[in-house]
Amino acid sequence: MELNNEFRVAVPPAKVWDVFTDVEQVAPCLPGATLLSVDGDTFHGAVKVKVGPITVSYKGVASYQDKDATARRIVLRAEGKETRGSGTAAATVTAQLKDEGDSTHVSITTDLAISGKAAQFGRGVLADVSGNLIDQFARSLEAELLGGAAPGTTTAPTAETAAVAAQPTGDSVDLLKVVAVPMAKRFAPAIGAAVAAGAIGFLIGRRRRRAPATAVLAEDLQAALARLLG
């Protein structure tokens, strides 16, 4: 599957490029990631992801496939396996930096192939998780580049990004907390409609017991609601 994300940092592209091409600088900005060793443009690392009571840990290797300083384009290939399980993950990540004066616009395209426990979440949930983790990465990156806390000019943290921010770098990232808010937002209309239908059904049921003569009207109303929710 392909995931697309983008963000801006209040730092010139030359400085962002230097950090992006130095894995020892950029790795601490990645939530849940631990850098184990570096050998030139190839490095080994680990990522720990928590989903409620389930923790999935990956260990693998990654390498820079392309570093085009002129075009400010980076291509990274990563492959990993679950440390406890048969699941695998492989990704080709392309980062494109765009000069916006005193700031940098970063577009990230991830071609992801995943199997095992994490695959059960599907593309929609993985896209939500990816967006939130990228947002946290962007804030950490900006703080690293500026040598302090992320500046007030960045977007204020949302409830979902705050959930990611609460996870320490190198420790597991709790996807249940990360996904809870965006999933609730996505399905809020359907949940609200279901609750409303249940309440109306309850009231209709009580009225039906009190006034049998309204049975036909109640059935018509329930049928209309069923068509609306369907």
N, C-alpha and C positions, 0 to 999 in steps of 0.2 A: 504494500500500500504506500501511497505517497502522502506525506504530511507537509504542509506549507505554513511557515511562521515568519513573522517579521517584527522588528523592534528598532528603537532609536536610542542612542546613548549620547550624552552631551559632551562628547570628546571627539577631536578631529580624527579622520580615518587612518592617518599614519600611525597614531598611537594605538588605535584599535587593532590594526594589522600586526603590530609588533607583539601584542599579547595573544592574538589568535594563532600566530605561528610559533608560539612558545608554549608547549603543552604544560610545562611545569608552572606557568603563570595562569593559564586558562583553566586547568583541571580543578583548582579549589573553588571555582565559581559554579561548578556543575553540581546541583543538588543530588546527594546520595552517591556520589562518585569518589573513588579513591585511586590515586595514581600509584602503581606498584613499582614500575621500572621504566626507564627511557633508554633507547638505543638509537640515536640519530632521529630519523623521522618515524620510527616505529616505537610504540610504547604499550605496556601491559597495564591493565587496570581492572577494577571491580566496581560493580554497581549493585546496590541493595535496594529493593523495592518492597514495601509492605502494603498488603491489602487486608485491612482488618487484622484477623489473627494469623494470616498467612504471610510469610516473608519469602520473597524470591531473590536469590543472590546470583549474579552473573560474574564470571571472570572471563576475560578475553584479551584480544590484541587489536590494536588500531594503528593505522599509519596514514600519513599524508600522501594522497595520490597526486595532488597537484597544488602548487602554491604559485599563482600568477600575480606577482606584485604589481605589474602594470595595470591589469584588469581588476586588481583587488578581489581575486576569486580564489577560494580554497575548497578543495575536495578531500574529504576524509572517509576512509573505509574502516568499519569496525565489525568485528565478529566475536560472539561470546556464547558460552554455554552455562546452563544452570549448574551451580555447585552441588545442589541436591535435586536431581531430577534429570530428565532427558530433553528438556526444552532448550531451544536455541534462539539466538537473535542475531541478525545481520543488518547493517545499515550503511548506505552510502549517503553522506551528508555533504551538501554543497552550500557554502556560505558566500554571499555576494555583498560586498561593502560598497556603499554609495556616499560620495562626499556631499555633505549638506552644510559646508562652511565650518562652523564651530561644533557641529554634531555629525554623527554617522548613522545612516540608515542601513540596517542589516537584514537581508532576506535569507532565510534558511529553508532549504528543500531537503527532506529526508525520505529516501526510498527504503522502506522498512519491511523486512521479512521476519516473522516471529512465530514460534511454535511453543507448545507447552502451556503452563498455567496462565501466562499473561495473554495468550491468544484469545482466551474466552471472552475478553472484554469487548472485542469488536472495534471497528474503525472509529465510530462516533466517540466512544469513551477514550480511546487512545489519542484522538485528535484533541479532546478537551485537556487531557493530562499533558500532552505535548505543549499546548499553548500556555498552560500555567507554569510548567517547568521552564520554558523559554523565557517567560516574563521574569521569573525569579533569577534565572541566569543573567538576564540583562541588567537587573538591578545590582546583582553581586559584581558583575563585570564593571559597571560604571563606578561602583564604590572602590573597586580595586584600582581602576585607572586614575581616579581622583584622589586616591590615598586616604579615603575616609568614608563616611556615611554617604549614601546616595543623595544627591542634591535635591532641594525642594522643587526643582523644575521638572522632575520626572513625574509620571502619572501616579496619583495617590494609590496605595495598595488597595485592592479590592478584597472581598471576603475570601475568594478562592485563592488569590495570590498570597494572602496572609497565611493561609493554611500551609502553603509550600514554604514560606519564609520561616515558619516555625520549625522546620526540619533542619537539623544541623548538617553541614556539608560532611560527607564521609559516612554518615549514618543512613539508616533506611528512610526512604520517602514514603509516607503513608498515603497511598493512592485513594483510599477510602475517604480521607479528609479532603484531598484535592478534588476528587470527582463529585463529592456530595453536593456542593453548591451549584456547579454548572448543570448537573443532572436535574436538580430540583428546579432550576430556572427553565430548563428545556421542557420538562413535563408538567410544569405548574398549571398551564391551562387545562390539560387533560385531568390532572388531579382535582382541580377546582370544580370542573364539570361533574366529575364522578361524585364528589362530596355533595354538591348541590342536588344531583339526581337522587342520591341516597336520602337526603333530608326531605326532599319533595315526596319521595316514595313512602317515607315514614309517616309524613303528615297525611298523605292520601290513604294509607292503610288505616290510620286512626279514624279518619273521616268515613272510610268505607264501613268500619264497624258501627259507627254512630248513625250513619245515614245510608242504608243500602240502596236507596233510590239513585245515588250518584255514582254507582258502580260503572256504568257505561262511560260517563265523562272521565272518570279516573283511568280507566283502561285506555281511552283514547289519548290522554295526556301522557301516560307512561309509554305508549307506542311512539308518540311524537318525540319524546326524549330519547328513546332507544335509537330512532333514526338519526337524531342530531348527534348523539355520541358515537354512533357507528361510523 
